[in-house]
């Protein structure tokens, strides 16, 4: 199962808690895409300004806690 999260706030990270009680979910792993500047973009001269970064989180006490950075898109796979 995949979970996609988006934080449109340009300056504040957001904490997301996913209830996984009663499931075999132990954590999540995936990619996050964000940048320090709101108007950052890749160009032919500098194609690596924005690139996906690895992300992981562990579940504890039936909750999966994920901090989504400001101005970010995140896709994670829930892991057993």
C-alpha positions in Angstrom: 0.0 0.0 0.0 1.3 3.5 -0.9 0.6 6.7 0.9 1.1 10.1 -0.9 1.4 13.3 1.2 1.6 16.9 0.1 2.4 19.9 2.3 1.6 23.2 0.5 2.7 25.4 3.3 5.8 27.3 2.1 7.4 27.7 5.5 6.2 25.1 8.0 6.6 21.3 8.3 3.6 19.3 9.3 3.4 16.2 11.5 1.1 13.5 10.2 0.0 10.5 12.4 -1.4 7.5 10.6 -3.4 5.0 12.7 -2.0 1.5 11.8 -3.3 -0.3 14.9 -4.6 -3.7 14.0 -2.4 -4.0 10.9 1.0 -5.5 10.2 2.5 -2.1 9.3 5.8 -1.6 11.1 7.0 1.4 9.1 7.2 3.2 5.8 9.9 4.0 3.2 9.9 6.1 0.1 10.9 9.4 -1.4 10.4 13.1 -0.6 10.7 16.0 -3.0 11.3 19.5 -1.6 13.7 22.5 -1.8 14.9 25.3 0.4 13.4 27.9 -2.0 9.8 28.0 -3.1 10.8 28.9 -6.7 13.6 26.4 -7.0 13.7 24.5 -10.3 15.9 22.3 -12.4 17.5 23.6 -15.6 19.6 22.1 -18.3 22.6 23.8 -16.8 21.8 22.6 -13.2 19.6 19.5 -13.4 20.0 18.5 -9.8 18.6 21.5 -7.9 15.6 19.5 -6.9 15.8 15.7 -6.7 14.0 13.0 -4.7 15.6 12.0 -1.3 15.1 8.8 0.6 12.7 8.8 3.5 11.8 6.2 6.2 9.6 6.1 9.3 8.9 3.5 12.0 5.5 2.8 13.5 5.1 2.7 17.3 2.1 2.1 19.5 -0.2 1.6 16.5 0.8 5.0 14.9 3.0 5.8 12.0 4.4 9.3 12.5 5.7 11.2 9.5 7.1 14.8 9.4 6.3 16.3 6.0 8.7 19.1 5.2 7.4 22.5 4.0 6.6 22.7 0.3 7.0 19.0 -0.2 5.6 16.0 -2.0 6.1 12.6 -0.4 5.3 9.0 -1.5 5.9 6.2 0.9 5.2 2.4 0.8 3.9 1.0 4.0 6.0 -1.9 5.2 5.2 -5.0 7.2 
